[in-house]
Each structure stands twice: as structure tokens, then as C-alpha cells.
Amino acid sequence: MGAEHGELESTRVTRMLRDDILLGRRLPGSRLVERDLAAELHVSRLPVREAIRALVSEGIVVARPRSWATVREFTLRDVRDFAEVRAAIESQVFVLAAERHDIEGIEQLRRLVEREEHAASAGRMDEARLLSGAFHEHMAVLAGNEMLLELVGIFATRLKWVFGQHTDLEAMAAEHRGLYDAILARDVEVVRRLVARHLEQGTATAVKKFGGSAAR
């Protein structure tokens, strides 16, 4: 029971720290001190240590030997590198989702889109951003390919970080609604066109934040 409780505690702490980082409540370069976090979150240091280790593997925390871990400071190069990988993998994931989705999966996607729309229109920005990331993650489920699901899982956290750069969340929700409609109709050509534009716009927004241009 103790081991199970510890595992659940570390999962909860990981989620809380991840959300704080993705939503800008813990800024790039911020120190993550085990002792201080344990006191802040009212837990022991063990689940904090495990959470930091998990977030290092997800690419949003940097571990520094004999020092504190810090929230990763992404660079323009990081954003562009991520965009190249994301374009290659997600384009295929969306096409497969359009071709292979089942009734249960598409219904789950519909609910995600509706929740995102409601959150965006109500000005609940944190919730809308997290739902934007969940929309993309769910594509790998609809695609029905275990290897793609694993690959998307590797960069899912950084994907959510990219969405954290957006401020026009109603426009984002509208793009997701258009993608949902095309996927529901299994219109692969429309999906290809919409997802290419969607990913380009997402990358441009993140690149602009770093003072760069879309060109390499």
C-alpha cells in the first residue's frame, strides 16, 4: 500500500509541476529545489525527486550535476528542430486518424473539441491550452498504431509547451474544429491541407516569441 501511495503521489506531483511549467507558472531557468518543492506541495522529497526525473526525460527540465534542476530554457534552434520532427510525425498521425478512427475514438475527440471551445470562449486560457495539447495527443489513439503512439508520447510535453505560446485560443479551437470535421468525414486530402497549415502557424507563433523568422 505504501509503495502504491508513493507512486500515486509522484504522479500527482509530476502532473502539477508539468502543468506549472507548460502554463508559465514556473519560468524558464527557474530552479527546482527538492526541499523547497516538497514543503510547497506538502509531500516528502521522494515524489519530488521522481517527478523531476520524469520531467527531465520529457525534455522540459534540465538536471545539473551537484546543483539544482532547472526549468529548461528553450532556444530558437530547439523550436525549429522540434517543428521538423513534429511535421513529419504528426502529418502522418492525422492522416491515419482520418482513415482509421472508430466510433468511440471520434466521440472522444468531439468532446475534447467542445471542451476546448468552451474553455477558450470563457477565457479559461490554461484549460484551453491543455486541451489543445490533448487534442493532438488523441490523434495517435485514433491512428491505431502503437509505435506512433509511443513516439507521440515522447514529445507530447514539448508539444503542449508550444501550445503554451498561443494567445488566440479561440482561433486555435476553431482550427481544431475544422480538423475534427475533416477527420469525421474521412476526407484525407482536406486533413492533409488543414494540418499542414495548422502546424506551420503553430511553429510561426513559437518562433516569433523567440525573435526569429520562420526560415531556417
C-alpha positions in Angstrom: 0.0 0.0 0.0 2.9 2.3 0.9 4.6 1.8 -2.5 1.3 2.3 -4.3 0.6 5.5 -2.4 4.2 6.7 -3.3 3.6 6.0 -6.9 0.4 7.9 -7.0 2.0 10.8 -5.1 4.8 11.1 -7.6 2.4 11.0 -10.5 0.4 13.8 -8.9 3.5 15.9 -8.2 4.7 15.3 -11.8 1.4 16.5 -13.2 1.4 19.6 -11.0 5.0 20.6 -11.9 4.4 19.8 -15.6 1.3 22.0 -15.8 3.1 24.8 -13.9 5.9 24.8 -16.4 3.8 24.4 -19.5 1.5 27.2 -18.4 4.3 29.6 -17.5 3.8 29.5 -13.7 7.4 28.3 -13.4 9.5 30.3 -15.8 12.5 29.0 -17.9 15.6 29.0 -15.8 13.7 28.6 -12.6 15.4 26.4 -10.0 13.6 23.3 -8.9 14.9 22.6 -5.4 13.6 19.3 -3.9 13.4 20.6 -0.3 11.5 23.7 -1.3 9.1 21.9 -3.6 8.4 19.3 -1.0 7.5 22.0 1.5 5.4 23.9 -1.0 3.5 20.8 -2.2 3.2 19.2 1.3 4.9 15.9 0.2 8.2 14.2 1.0 11.2 14.8 -1.1 11.0 11.3 -2.8 8.0 12.1 -5.1 9.5 15.4 -5.9 12.8 13.7 -6.9 10.8 11.2 -9.0 8.8 14.0 -10.6 11.9 15.9 -11.6 13.4 12.8 -13.1 10.3 12.2 -15.2 10.2 15.8 -16.4 13.9 15.6 -17.4 13.0 12.6 -19.6 10.1 14.7 -21.1 12.6 17.4 -22.1 11.3 20.4 -20.1 13.6 20.2 -17.1 17.4 20.1 -17.1 19.3 18.2 -14.4 22.6 19.8 -13.4 25.1 17.6 -11.5 25.8 18.7 -7.9 23.3 21.5 -8.3 19.5 22.2 -8.7 17.4 21.1 -11.6 16.1 24.0 -13.6 13.2 24.6 -16.0 14.5 24.2 -19.5 15.2 27.4 -21.4 14.2 26.6 -25.0 16.1 28.2 -27.8 15.0 29.2 -31.3 17.0 26.2 -32.6 15.0 23.9 -30.2 11.7 25.2 -31.6 12.8 24.7 -35.2 14.2 21.2 -34.6 11.0 20.2 -32.8 8.9 21.6 -35.7 10.7 19.4 -38.2 10.1 16.3 -36.3 6.6 17.2 -35.4 5.7 17.9 -39.0 6.9 14.6 -40.2 5.2 12.5 -37.5 2.0 14.4 -36.9 1.1 14.8 -40.5 1.1 11.0 -40.8 -0.7 10.6 -37.5 -3.6 12.9 -38.6 -4.0 11.1 -41.9 -4.1 7.7 -40.2 -6.6 9.1 -37.7 -8.9 10.2 -40.5 -8.6 6.7 -42.2 -8.9 4.5 -39.1 -10.9 6.2 -36.4 -13.7 4.3 -34.7 -17.0 5.5 -33.2 -15.7 5.6 -29.7 -12.5 7.4 -30.6 -14.2 10.1 -32.7 -16.7 10.7 -30.0 -13.9 11.3 -27.5 -12.4 13.7 -30.0 -15.7 15.6 -30.3 -15.9 16.0 -26.6 -12.3 17.3 -26.5 -13.1 19.9 -29.2 -16.2 21.1 -27.4 -14.5 21.4 -24.1 -11.6 23.4 -25.7 -14.1 25.7 -27.5 -16.0 26.3 -24.2 -12.8 27.0 -22.3 -11.4 29.3 -25.0 -14.7 31.3 -25.3 -14.9 31.7 -21.5 -11.3 32.9 -21.3 -10.1 29.9 -19.3 -6.7 30.1 -21.0 -4.8 27.5 -19.0 -7.6 24.9 -19.6 -7.9 25.7 -23.3 -4.1 25.3 -23.8 -4.0 21.9 -22.1 -7.0 20.7 -24.1 -5.2 21.9 -27.3 -2.4 19.5 -26.4 -4.8 16.7 -25.6 -6.5 17.1 -29.0 -3.2 16.4 -30.7 -2.3 13.5 -28.4 -5.6 11.8 -29.1 -4.8 11.6 -32.8 -2.3 8.9 -32.0 -5.0 6.9 -30.3 -7.3 7.3 -33.4 -4.4 6.3 -35.7 -4.3 2.9 -34.1 -0.5 2.5 -34.4 1.4 1.5 -31.2 4.7 2.8 -32.5 3.3 6.2 -33.4 1.5 6.3 -30.0 4.9 5.8 -28.4 6.6 8.4 -30.5 4.0 11.0 -29.8 4.2 10.2 -26.1 7.9 11.1 -26.3 7.4 14.7 -27.5 3.8 15.3 -26.1 5.0 17.5 -23.3 7.1 19.7 -25.6 4.1 19.8 -27.9 2.0 21.2 -25.1 4.7 23.7 -24.4 4.4 25.0 -28.0 0.7 25.5 -27.5 1.5 27.5 -24.4 2.9 30.2 -26.7 -0.5 30.9 -28.2 -2.8 33.7 -27.1 -5.6 33.5 -29.7 -7.1 30.3 -28.2 -10.5 30.8 -29.9 -8.8 30.7 -33.3 -6.9 27.6 -32.2 -10.1 25.9 -31.1 -11.7 26.9 -34.5 -8.8 25.2 -36.3 -9.3 22.1 -34.3 -13.0 22.1 -35.1 -12.2 22.2 -38.8 -9.7 19.3 -38.4 -12.3 17.3 -36.4 -14.9 17.8 -39.2 -12.5 16.6 -41.9 -11.4 13.6 -39.8 -15.0 12.7 -39.1 -15.7 12.8 -42.8 -12.5 10.8 -43.5 -11.5 13.4 -46.0 -7.8 12.7 -46.1 -6.9 15.5 -48.6 -8.6 18.2 -46.6 -6.9 16.8 -43.4 -3.5 17.0 -45.1 -4.1 20.6 -46.1 -5.5 21.7 -42.8 -2.9 20.0 -40.7 0.0 21.4 -42.8 -1.3 25.0 -42.3 -2.1 24.3 -38.6 1.4 23.1 -37.9 3.0 26.0 -39.8 1.0 28.5 -37.9 1.9 26.9 -34.6 5.6 26.9 -35.4 5.5 30.5 -36.6 3.9 31.6 -33.3 6.6 29.9 -31.2 9.4 31.1 -33.5 8.1 34.7 -33.3 8.2 34.5 -29.5 12.0 33.9 -29.7 12.5 36.8 -32.1 13.2 34.7 -35.1 11.8 34.2 -38.6 10.2 31.0 -40.0 13.1 30.5 -42.3 16.0 28.2 -41.1 
